[in-house]
Each structure stands twice: as C-alpha cells, then as structure tokens.
Amino acid sequence: MTSQHNPKKEGKSERLSVLTDAEQFALYGLPDFDEAQQLEFLSLSKTELELAMSRPTLHAQVCCILQIGYFRAKHTFFRFSLAETEHDYAFVMSRYFDDTECQCMLITDHEYHSQRKLIAGLFEYHLWSGQFRQQLEQQTRQIVRRDITPGFVAAELISWLRDNRIVRPGYSTFQDIIGKTLSVERQRLTDILSRSLEPGTKEALTQLLDRDDTLSELAVLRQDAKDFRWRQMAREREKRAILAPLYHVARV
C-alpha cells in the first residue's frame, strides 16, 4: 500500500536513520484494520459523520470517512485509492451506504487538502507547516542534552507534537532536524572536552579508544559493583580513577 507518508528505505541516503522499519510503519504506514479496529476507528460519531457527508460526492464521502478513521488511529493523513483499502472500504460501504457501488479512484488534490483541514479542525489539531519547524528544532536541542540516541529523540519529539496537537511532519523532516542537531551537539561536546581536559587525559582517552578491546572495557567501566566485598570495592576505586577526569565535564 502507498501513502503520502509511507516511508521508503534510505539505501545510500546520507539521512540519519532515526526509526526502525517497524516504527516507521507504525507512524507513517497506511493502516490495515482488523475487524475490531474497524469497529473502533471507523464507527464515527454524529459530528464526524456529518463532516464526511458534507463532501460533494459519494466517492469523496467514503474517502473522508476512511481519512477520519485513519486520523483517529495514527494522527496523520494519507493519500490512497479505495482499491488500496479494500477491506476498510467494504466495511464503510456496508455500514454507511448499504453497499452502494462507488468508483475506486483517487480524490483530487483540492479535495484531499480540504479534508485534511476540516478533519484537523474537528479534532483541534494544527496541520504541520514551516512555522512549527523552529519550535521543533528548539525542542530537539533540549532533548539531545539528555540523550543523543536518535530513537529516543524522535520519540520525545513525537510526544511533544501530540501534546501540542500538531500533525507530525514527514519522516525525512525528522531525519534532517535530528541529524543536524546531533551533529551540532557532538561538536559542542567535543569543544568542551577539548577546552577542559588536560593533555595527559586526552592522550589516555585516545589510547583507550584506539584499542581493539575498547567496547568491552567501556562496558566493564559502566557495570555496577556486584557486591560490597573488598575485591569489588577495589575495582570500583580503579574505575573511579579512570573516569575521574571526566566527572566535572559531564556536568556541562
């Protein structure tokens, strides 16, 4: 199935991968409801149904009902033909139109954008636009001070958009904003370390990172003591001595 926001594999793209394929589909993939989900999301309220029935043609009304249901499920909008939503289309025709025949085709761009605006207004959401980009970038700068894991940053941004009732942008926008902000944050931390660490400490860290067993040794440094016996406490003192030069920098 295809949709406006359906994610594509990046291949050799330089964009940062911030979500797994499954996460991308969960957020941007066109829904494919089972029977229970059809009853949950495509059973419209009186107000929702009135909005759908206000559209100018039967085809547009059916698409609007589906768009409302999909928005309720994923809080974003999709471009689709009725042929791509076969089971959901059949449910809608049976429930609301007594199985009347309806031509399967794409609605016009004008009708699509009109529906988006009306549905977003109905659910008191703001459609994504460039005016929100600066706010999203500011949120990203704050989040990466806490955790630079791309998936964590994306999850926090999605939560912020939901709390502020803003329809999330396309996946590539997340990639661009998060990738750029992480690059800036890494450079900021590099500059801080460069200014703060003594030459001897820099050399020790360089040697540590150049060694083949770096990852295993760093993992050991991160492990908590298993107990309070003297051997474990001696190892904790050794780890503290190794990490001590970094403690004051980590507070920046």
Backbone bond lengths (Angstrom), bond angles and torsions (degrees), N, CA, C in turn:
res aa  C-N    CA-C-N  psi(-1)  N-CA   C-N-CA  omega(-1)  CA-C   N-CA-C  phi
1 M - - - 1.444 - - 1.514 109.87 -
2 T 1.312 116.39 147.92 1.455 119.91 -179.79 1.506 109.85 -119.93
3 S 1.311 115.91 153.92 1.462 122.24 177.14 1.498 108.04 -154.50
4 Q 1.312 115.66 170.01 1.448 119.01 -177.93 1.514 111.26 -62.31
5 H 1.330 115.69 -34.30 1.460 119.36 -175.16 1.521 112.65 -106.06
6 N 1.324 117.03 9.79 1.462 118.61 -177.46 1.520 109.93 -61.88
7 P 1.360 119.26 121.18 1.457 121.45 -173.96 1.507 112.28 -69.12
8 K 1.316 115.91 147.39 1.451 122.22 175.09 1.513 108.54 -116.75
9 K 1.318 115.82 150.14 1.455 119.36 177.94 1.511 109.41 -66.64
10 E 1.305 115.77 141.27 1.444 120.56 -171.98 1.524 113.42 -77.40
11 G 1.349 118.00 -22.93 1.463 119.84 -179.23 1.508 110.28 57.91
12 K 1.329 116.69 -122.02 1.446 121.48 -177.90 1.524 111.76 -93.31
13 S 1.329 117.53 13.90 1.458 120.65 179.62 1.517 110.21 -60.97
14 E 1.321 115.16 146.98 1.454 119.85 179.18 1.520 111.48 -84.59
15 R 1.316 117.73 -4.48 1.459 119.89 179.63 1.526 110.30 -66.12
16 L 1.339 114.62 145.45 1.459 121.68 179.41 1.517 110.17 -72.83
17 S 1.322 117.08 134.97 1.456 121.29 175.10 1.527 108.15 -84.37
18 V 1.324 117.07 110.20 1.467 120.48 -175.27 1.525 112.41 -105.98
19 L 1.333 117.70 -11.93 1.451 121.52 178.67 1.525 109.34 -134.11
20 T 1.317 116.51 148.88 1.457 120.29 173.53 1.532 108.91 -71.88
21 D 1.325 116.30 166.02 1.465 120.05 177.37 1.530 110.97 -56.89
22 A 1.327 116.49 -41.38 1.468 120.75 -179.46 1.525 110.79 -65.22
23 E 1.333 116.61 -40.95 1.465 120.18 178.76 1.524 111.22 -66.81
24 Q 1.328 116.17 -40.02 1.462 119.77 177.12 1.526 110.60 -60.37
25 F 1.332 116.43 -44.99 1.462 118.69 -179.36 1.520 111.43 -66.37
26 A 1.339 116.38 -38.14 1.458 119.74 179.88 1.526 111.57 -60.43
27 L 1.334 115.94 -34.00 1.466 120.16 -177.43 1.523 113.03 -92.00
28 Y 1.328 116.74 -36.70 1.460 119.91 -169.83 1.527 115.11 -120.47
29 G 1.309 117.49 -9.97 1.457 119.64 -178.74 1.519 111.90 -75.97
30 L 1.323 116.92 142.54 1.454 121.61 178.56 1.523 109.74 -60.64
31 P 1.339 118.77 126.99 1.468 120.36 -178.24 1.525 112.15 -60.21
32 D 1.315 115.10 151.57 1.462 123.32 174.50 1.527 106.18 -136.13
33 F 1.330 116.05 84.74 1.458 121.75 -170.02 1.528 112.70 -69.96
34 D 1.331 115.37 144.47 1.457 119.40 165.82 1.533 107.29 -86.27
35 E 1.327 118.01 -177.64 1.463 121.02 -174.39 1.530 112.08 -61.76
36 A 1.322 116.57 -40.96 1.460 119.76 -179.63 1.526 110.90 -65.55
37 Q 1.325 116.84 -41.00 1.453 120.74 179.43 1.525 111.80 -68.92
38 Q 1.311 117.22 -34.23 1.462 119.84 174.82 1.523 110.62 -60.22
39 L 1.319 116.46 -45.09 1.466 120.05 179.04 1.528 111.04 -64.80
40 E 1.328 115.95 -35.72 1.467 119.50 -177.84 1.517 112.39 -73.80
41 F 1.329 117.05 -47.96 1.462 120.10 -170.40 1.525 114.31 -97.87
42 L 1.333 118.18 -24.24 1.461 120.09 -177.74 1.523 113.19 -102.64
43 S 1.319 116.82 4.99 1.466 120.63 171.65 1.526 106.75 -91.38
44 L 1.319 116.57 98.80 1.457 121.48 -169.92 1.521 112.20 -85.65
45 S 1.314 114.64 152.41 1.455 120.89 172.90 1.530 109.10 -74.01
46 K 1.305 116.92 171.16 1.463 120.94 179.82 1.524 110.74 -60.20
47 T 1.328 116.86 -43.41 1.464 120.79 -179.23 1.517 111.44 -66.05
48 E 1.316 116.42 -42.07 1.469 120.71 179.01 1.526 111.08 -63.98
49 L 1.328 115.81 -42.40 1.460 119.48 -179.01 1.522 111.04 -68.30
50 E 1.323 117.44 -36.80 1.464 120.59 177.20 1.517 110.96 -61.47
51 L 1.331 116.38 -39.96 1.467 119.78 178.11 1.529 109.59 -62.01
52 A 1.333 116.49 -47.06 1.465 120.00 -177.95 1.528 111.03 -62.65
53 M 1.318 116.33 -42.02 1.462 119.98 -176.99 1.527 112.74 -73.39
54 S 1.324 116.54 -10.35 1.471 119.92 177.97 1.524 111.91 -79.87
55 R 1.326 118.05 -8.87 1.457 121.12 -179.29 1.533 109.78 -71.65
56 P 1.305 117.62 154.04 1.470 120.76 -165.05 1.529 116.62 -73.01
57 T 1.342 118.26 -23.07 1.470 119.81 -176.92 1.525 109.97 -132.68
58 L 1.329 115.56 162.91 1.463 120.29 177.25 1.519 110.49 -59.13
59 H 1.318 115.96 -44.39 1.459 120.34 180.00 1.534 110.94 -59.16
60 A 1.319 117.63 -44.73 1.464 122.04 179.89 1.522 110.78 -66.33
61 Q 1.328 117.44 -35.09 1.470 121.02 179.09 1.529 110.86 -66.12
62 V 1.320 116.22 -43.65 1.468 120.49 178.48 1.525 110.27 -62.38
63 C 1.328 116.18 -46.20 1.465 120.21 179.17 1.526 111.17 -61.63
64 C 1.330 116.27 -37.56 1.466 119.55 -178.82 1.527 110.89 -67.75
65 I 1.320 117.09 -39.66 1.468 119.91 176.58 1.526 110.23 -60.76
66 L 1.322 116.39 -45.23 1.464 120.13 177.92 1.527 110.52 -63.21
67 Q 1.316 117.06 -43.12 1.468 120.56 -179.15 1.523 111.28 -62.39
68 I 1.331 116.68 -39.34 1.472 120.36 177.26 1.527 109.80 -63.25
69 G 1.340 116.45 -46.36 1.462 119.76 179.50 1.511 112.19 -62.13
70 Y 1.325 116.84 -42.28 1.459 120.61 179.65 1.527 111.14 -67.54
71 F 1.321 116.46 -36.02 1.462 118.85 177.67 1.527 110.30 -67.22
72 R 1.309 117.53 -40.19 1.465 120.60 178.02 1.531 110.57 -60.18
73 A 1.332 116.07 -33.54 1.463 120.43 -177.54 1.518 112.64 -81.57
74 K 1.348 117.94 -39.66 1.471 119.90 -170.53 1.521 114.31 -126.93
75 H 1.323 118.09 -2.44 1.465 121.91 177.56 1.529 113.16 54.38
76 T 1.304 115.31 39.59 1.457 121.31 172.22 1.520 107.52 -152.46
77 F 1.324 117.07 176.19 1.460 121.37 -175.45 1.523 111.04 -117.79
78 F 1.344 115.20 156.78 1.452 121.24 -174.81 1.518 110.76 -134.76
79 R 1.346 114.83 149.86 1.455 121.19 167.34 1.525 106.97 -100.32
80 F 1.309 117.46 127.47 1.454 120.68 -177.78 1.529 109.38 -155.91
81 S 1.316 115.65 156.99 1.459 121.22 169.15 1.524 107.55 -99.42
82 L 1.304 116.56 158.55 1.459 119.20 179.41 1.522 111.51 -63.36
83 A 1.341 116.64 -27.18 1.461 120.01 177.78 1.521 111.85 -64.84
84 E 1.339 117.08 -26.57 1.464 121.02 179.97 1.522 111.91 -81.21
85 T 1.320 117.50 -10.50 1.466 121.58 -177.10 1.533 109.14 -123.07
86 E 1.304 115.65 45.15 1.464 122.33 -168.88 1.523 113.29 -50.77
87 H 1.328 117.68 -51.55 1.464 120.24 -175.51 1.525 111.59 -72.47
88 D 1.314 117.22 -40.78 1.465 119.70 177.51 1.529 110.41 -67.20
89 Y 1.322 116.53 -38.18 1.464 121.30 177.06 1.528 110.62 -60.21
90 A 1.336 116.74 -44.65 1.464 120.85 179.85 1.531 110.66 -62.83
91 F 1.338 116.52 -39.36 1.467 120.60 178.68 1.532 110.13 -62.18
92 V 1.323 116.70 -46.39 1.468 121.16 -178.22 1.523 110.72 -64.06
93 M 1.335 117.58 -44.53 1.456 120.51 -178.74 1.527 111.20 -63.96
94 S 1.320 116.78 -37.94 1.462 120.60 179.82 1.529 111.42 -70.91
95 R 1.339 116.26 -39.39 1.462 120.30 -173.80 1.524 112.72 -79.04
96 Y 1.329 117.20 -37.17 1.459 119.92 -170.71 1.530 114.63 -114.91
97 F 1.323 118.77 -18.09 1.459 119.77 -172.18 1.528 113.73 -130.63
98 D 1.324 117.90 16.32 1.469 122.15 177.22 1.524 112.31 51.63
99 D 1.340 114.98 39.12 1.469 121.25 177.06 1.527 113.46 59.76
100 T 1.323 116.01 31.23 1.463 120.24 174.93 1.522 109.59 -63.23
101 E 1.331 116.89 146.20 1.456 120.68 177.73 1.526 110.04 -69.09
102 C 1.347 115.13 138.71 1.460 120.14 179.05 1.527 108.35 -140.15
103 Q 1.312 116.36 130.33 1.465 120.61 -178.52 1.519 110.54 -68.46
104 C 1.326 117.67 130.14 1.459 122.72 -178.73 1.525 109.68 -86.13
105 M 1.294 117.37 108.79 1.460 121.78 -179.90 1.522 109.18 -158.07
106 L 1.322 115.93 168.71 1.462 120.49 177.06 1.521 109.90 -79.86
107 I 1.321 116.75 142.08 1.465 119.51 172.71 1.521 108.59 -75.35
108 T 1.308 117.16 162.84 1.458 121.25 -179.07 1.523 110.52 -70.65
109 D 1.312 116.54 160.76 1.465 120.83 177.11 1.528 110.70 -59.42
110 H 1.319 115.88 -40.57 1.472 119.64 179.85 1.528 110.87 -61.11
111 E 1.331 116.58 -45.39 1.463 120.20 -179.91 1.535 110.88 -66.16
112 Y 1.324 116.06 -40.21 1.467 120.25 178.64 1.524 110.84 -59.17
113 H 1.306 118.02 -49.64 1.465 121.33 -178.36 1.532 111.26 -68.84
114 S 1.311 117.67 -32.67 1.466 120.41 175.96 1.520 110.30 -64.54
115 Q 1.331 116.35 -43.15 1.460 119.93 179.18 1.522 111.24 -64.31
116 R 1.322 116.82 -43.06 1.466 120.25 178.07 1.524 110.88 -55.67
117 K 1.317 115.63 -47.85 1.466 120.44 -177.65 1.523 111.01 -63.00
118 L 1.323 117.11 -44.77 1.459 120.77 -178.52 1.529 111.72 -67.17
119 I 1.328 117.26 -43.40 1.469 121.30 -178.35 1.522 110.57 -67.58
120 A 1.335 116.87 -43.49 1.466 119.85 177.55 1.524 110.11 -59.66
121 G 1.325 117.07 -42.82 1.456 120.07 178.36 1.514 112.29 -64.21
122 L 1.324 116.38 -38.79 1.465 120.69 179.60 1.522 111.31 -60.44
123 F 1.329 116.37 -40.43 1.466 120.61 -178.41 1.531 112.11 -95.09
124 E 1.333 116.37 10.26 1.472 123.04 177.35 1.526 111.64 57.94
125 Y 1.327 114.95 44.27 1.461 122.22 176.02 1.525 109.53 -108.94
126 H 1.326 115.71 153.66 1.458 121.80 173.28 1.522 108.26 -99.08
127 L 1.313 116.91 131.13 1.456 119.49 173.48 1.519 109.52 -67.74
128 W 1.330 116.90 142.54 1.454 120.09 178.09 1.519 110.50 -63.20
129 S 1.326 115.24 136.78 1.459 121.04 174.48 1.519 108.25 -150.51
130 G 1.327 116.51 170.93 1.456 120.76 -177.98 1.508 114.22 -60.08
131 Q 1.339 117.24 -22.19 1.462 119.44 -178.23 1.529 112.22 -66.58
132 F 1.343 116.74 -20.21 1.467 120.28 179.87 1.526 112.53 -90.74
133 R 1.320 117.40 -9.83 1.462 120.12 -174.72 1.526 111.75 -62.20
134 Q 1.322 117.44 -43.69 1.459 120.54 -179.08 1.523 111.11 -61.32
135 Q 1.339 116.63 -40.29 1.469 120.37 178.01 1.522 110.47 -64.98
136 L 1.324 115.90 -40.66 1.462 119.28 -179.83 1.522 110.72 -66.87
137 E 1.319 117.56 -38.63 1.463 121.13 177.81 1.528 110.41 -65.34
138 Q 1.315 117.14 -39.11 1.468 120.78 178.05 1.526 110.63 -63.80
139 Q 1.334 116.75 -43.58 1.456 120.26 176.59 1.523 111.37 -60.73
140 T 1.310 116.21 -39.89 1.464 120.70 -179.51 1.520 110.89 -63.23
141 R 1.341 116.87 -42.16 1.467 120.36 178.82 1.526 111.47 -61.32
142 Q 1.317 116.68 -35.68 1.467 119.83 178.58 1.528 111.10 -72.51
143 I 1.324 116.49 -40.17 1.463 120.98 -176.48 1.520 111.11 -66.02
144 V 1.343 117.83 -41.88 1.463 119.63 -176.00 1.522 111.89 -68.96
145 R 1.315 117.78 -13.29 1.471 119.16 172.91 1.518 110.83 -71.67
146 R 1.323 116.79 -20.22 1.467 122.41 -179.39 1.524 112.15 -96.09
147 D 1.334 116.56 -38.63 1.465 120.36 -176.04 1.520 107.38 -161.67
148 I 1.335 117.10 130.20 1.452 120.37 -177.74 1.527 112.24 -100.31
149 T 1.333 117.66 11.16 1.457 120.23 175.89 1.521 108.98 -69.60
150 P 1.341 119.04 121.52 1.471 120.75 -175.54 1.525 113.73 -54.50
151 G 1.334 116.77 -42.10 1.453 119.76 -179.54 1.521 112.43 -62.92
152 F 1.341 116.17 -38.62 1.466 120.72 178.06 1.525 109.89 -64.92
153 V 1.321 116.46 -44.79 1.462 120.71 -179.16 1.527 110.05 -61.01
154 A 1.339 116.85 -45.59 1.456 120.85 179.87 1.530 111.43 -61.35
155 A 1.332 116.83 -42.93 1.466 120.75 -179.79 1.518 110.93 -62.41
156 E 1.334 117.03 -41.07 1.454 120.70 179.09 1.529 111.40 -66.61
157 L 1.310 117.10 -38.80 1.472 120.60 178.55 1.530 110.85 -66.67
158 I 1.314 116.55 -40.88 1.460 120.29 178.44 1.521 110.36 -63.07
159 S 1.331 116.21 -39.75 1.459 120.84 177.27 1.527 110.79 -64.13
160 W 1.337 116.54 -41.96 1.472 120.51 178.79 1.524 111.15 -63.51
161 L 1.328 117.08 -42.35 1.463 120.72 178.47 1.528 110.79 -63.31
162 R 1.320 116.47 -41.85 1.463 120.11 179.53 1.523 110.52 -64.70
163 D 1.335 117.09 -44.01 1.464 120.35 -179.48 1.526 111.43 -63.01
164 N 1.321 116.71 -31.79 1.460 121.22 -179.57 1.523 112.20 -96.32
165 R 1.334 116.09 6.67 1.463 123.04 175.25 1.526 111.43 54.20
166 I 1.324 114.19 52.03 1.465 122.14 176.82 1.524 107.82 -116.38
167 V 1.320 116.99 127.75 1.463 120.55 177.07 1.523 108.06 -63.67
168 R 1.328 116.64 126.78 1.455 119.72 -175.10 1.527 111.46 -66.33
169 P 1.323 116.52 148.46 1.467 120.63 178.65 1.518 110.73 -75.43
170 G 1.321 116.16 177.73 1.458 120.92 177.20 1.514 111.45 -65.81
171 Y 1.335 115.25 160.79 1.460 121.10 -176.43 1.526 111.82 -59.21
172 S 1.322 117.64 -37.73 1.468 120.07 -178.48 1.527 111.58 -63.15
173 T 1.329 117.22 -30.14 1.474 119.99 176.91 1.521 110.34 -66.34
174 F 1.334 116.68 -42.74 1.463 120.22 175.26 1.530 110.35 -59.68
175 Q 1.318 116.48 -45.48 1.461 120.12 -179.51 1.523 111.53 -58.71
176 D 1.316 116.34 -46.22 1.468 120.37 -177.63 1.528 111.64 -64.73
177 I 1.332 116.35 -47.14 1.469 120.34 -177.04 1.527 110.90 -67.01
178 I 1.326 116.80 -48.03 1.462 120.33 -177.88 1.521 110.61 -66.85
179 G 1.325 117.75 -43.49 1.463 120.77 -179.94 1.514 111.93 -60.77
180 K 1.317 116.94 -45.69 1.468 121.37 -179.67 1.526 110.88 -64.65
181 T 1.331 116.67 -43.72 1.466 120.60 -177.61 1.522 111.30 -67.49
182 L 1.332 117.33 -39.77 1.465 119.84 177.71 1.521 110.91 -64.25
183 S 1.303 117.11 -38.49 1.462 120.53 177.85 1.522 111.14 -62.06
184 V 1.331 116.33 -43.80 1.461 120.99 178.61 1.523 110.79 -65.09
185 E 1.329 116.84 -41.04 1.462 120.77 -178.62 1.526 110.91 -67.01
186 R 1.324 117.32 -40.65 1.469 119.49 177.65 1.525 110.71 -62.19
187 Q 1.325 116.63 -39.65 1.452 119.65 178.84 1.522 110.85 -67.19
188 R 1.329 116.36 -37.16 1.471 120.42 177.87 1.523 110.78 -61.98
189 L 1.347 115.83 -45.22 1.456 120.11 179.92 1.526 111.22 -67.31
190 T 1.325 116.14 -37.64 1.465 120.23 177.14 1.520 111.17 -61.34
191 D 1.328 116.24 -42.51 1.469 120.81 179.27 1.526 111.17 -64.64
192 I 1.336 115.93 -39.89 1.469 119.67 179.28 1.520 110.66 -64.14
193 L 1.341 116.04 -45.89 1.458 119.51 178.97 1.525 111.30 -62.94
194 S 1.317 115.64 -40.07 1.463 119.71 -179.46 1.520 111.44 -61.90
195 R 1.319 116.85 -38.00 1.460 120.78 -179.20 1.527 112.16 -78.95
196 S 1.323 116.96 -30.63 1.462 120.27 -168.05 1.524 114.88 -95.65
197 L 1.330 117.34 -30.95 1.461 119.17 -173.69 1.526 111.89 -83.47
198 E 1.322 114.54 143.02 1.457 120.74 174.91 1.529 109.36 -71.99
199 P 1.326 118.09 152.71 1.473 120.65 -179.83 1.524 113.61 -52.84
200 G 1.336 116.79 -40.14 1.462 119.72 -179.62 1.513 111.97 -65.07
201 T 1.329 117.02 -38.17 1.456 121.14 178.60 1.521 110.71 -67.60
202 K 1.331 117.11 -41.20 1.462 120.96 177.27 1.525 110.61 -58.95
203 E 1.319 115.76 -42.89 1.456 119.95 -178.96 1.520 110.62 -65.19
204 A 1.341 116.84 -40.54 1.464 120.48 -179.99 1.526 110.60 -64.09
205 L 1.329 116.11 -41.47 1.457 119.33 178.80 1.521 111.14 -66.57
206 T 1.310 116.82 -40.96 1.460 120.69 178.64 1.517 110.86 -59.54
207 Q 1.332 116.20 -44.33 1.455 120.37 178.88 1.526 111.30 -63.94
208 L 1.332 115.57 -39.14 1.462 120.05 179.71 1.519 110.58 -63.04
209 L 1.329 117.27 -44.71 1.455 121.44 -177.77 1.516 112.61 -72.22
210 D 1.333 117.10 -25.12 1.459 121.13 -179.91 1.518 113.23 -80.01
211 R 1.319 117.34 -15.55 1.453 120.70 -176.80 1.515 111.08 -76.68
212 D 1.339 116.73 149.25 1.451 122.01 -178.21 1.520 112.62 -67.12
213 D 1.336 116.57 -28.07 1.461 119.59 -176.47 1.522 111.85 -98.03
214 T 1.332 116.55 23.50 1.462 120.11 -176.07 1.525 112.30 -56.92
215 L 1.329 116.89 -49.15 1.461 119.59 -174.80 1.512 111.83 -61.37
216 S 1.344 116.80 -41.31 1.456 118.95 -179.78 1.524 110.67 -68.07
217 E 1.328 117.08 -37.91 1.462 119.58 179.72 1.520 111.05 -68.98
218 L 1.323 117.10 -40.48 1.460 119.13 177.87 1.519 110.96 -64.46
219 A 1.332 116.30 -36.25 1.459 119.55 177.28 1.530 110.47 -62.37
220 V 1.325 116.64 -39.72 1.459 120.59 177.68 1.524 110.62 -63.23
221 L 1.323 115.88 -41.32 1.464 119.57 -179.55 1.518 111.47 -62.50
222 R 1.320 117.13 -30.44 1.464 120.90 -177.48 1.517 112.31 -81.92
223 Q 1.327 118.38 -18.34 1.456 120.79 -176.09 1.528 111.31 -70.55
224 D 1.341 114.30 141.82 1.460 119.71 175.10 1.523 109.75 -80.02
225 A 1.313 115.34 157.68 1.465 120.12 177.77 1.532 110.05 -63.90
226 K 1.345 116.41 140.19 1.456 120.54 -179.16 1.520 111.61 -75.70
227 D 1.318 117.05 -30.41 1.456 120.67 179.85 1.527 108.45 -158.23
228 F 1.328 117.80 -169.53 1.463 121.56 -176.92 1.527 112.82 -110.02
229 R 1.324 116.77 22.95 1.462 119.53 176.55 1.527 109.30 -69.90
230 W 1.320 114.92 162.23 1.467 118.99 -170.47 1.526 111.82 -65.40
231 R 1.367 118.09 -33.17 1.461 119.67 178.88 1.537 111.12 -65.75
232 Q 1.323 115.42 -41.50 1.459 119.06 178.57 1.525 110.80 -65.84
233 M 1.324 116.46 -40.05 1.467 119.73 179.86 1.527 110.78 -67.46
234 A 1.327 116.93 -33.68 1.467 120.25 177.24 1.533 109.70 -65.46
235 R 1.327 116.29 -40.85 1.469 119.41 178.13 1.529 110.82 -65.35
236 E 1.335 116.61 -37.50 1.465 119.71 178.24 1.528 111.03 -62.88
237 R 1.341 117.15 -38.55 1.466 120.35 178.02 1.535 110.26 -65.62
238 E 1.342 116.59 -38.76 1.460 119.94 178.15 1.530 111.15 -64.37
239 K 1.331 116.37 -42.78 1.457 119.61 179.46 1.534 110.54 -64.73
240 R 1.322 115.44 -39.73 1.470 118.83 179.86 1.519 110.63 -63.47
241 A 1.322 116.91 -38.67 1.463 120.13 179.26 1.527 110.84 -63.63
242 I 1.340 116.82 -37.40 1.456 121.02 179.44 1.532 111.34 -68.60
243 L 1.333 115.69 -40.64 1.461 120.32 -174.26 1.521 114.42 -90.75
244 A 1.329 117.50 -12.39 1.462 121.23 -174.49 1.528 114.13 -51.11
245 P 1.347 119.91 -43.19 1.469 119.21 -178.55 1.522 113.39 -62.51
246 L 1.325 117.42 -18.34 1.455 119.49 -177.50 1.510 113.49 -94.11
247 Y 1.320 118.65 -12.57 1.448 120.77 -173.45 1.525 113.34 -59.60
248 H 1.329 115.61 -47.09 1.461 118.45 -176.20 1.522 111.22 -71.34
249 V 1.352 117.37 -28.27 1.451 120.54 178.99 1.518 110.70 -71.26
250 A 1.332 117.00 -35.61 1.454 121.02 -176.84 1.516 113.36 -64.61
251 R 1.322 116.53 -16.15 1.468 119.24 -179.99 1.521 112.49 -82.34
252 V 1.329 117.43 -11.22 1.473 120.91 -175.59 1.517 109.92 -68.53
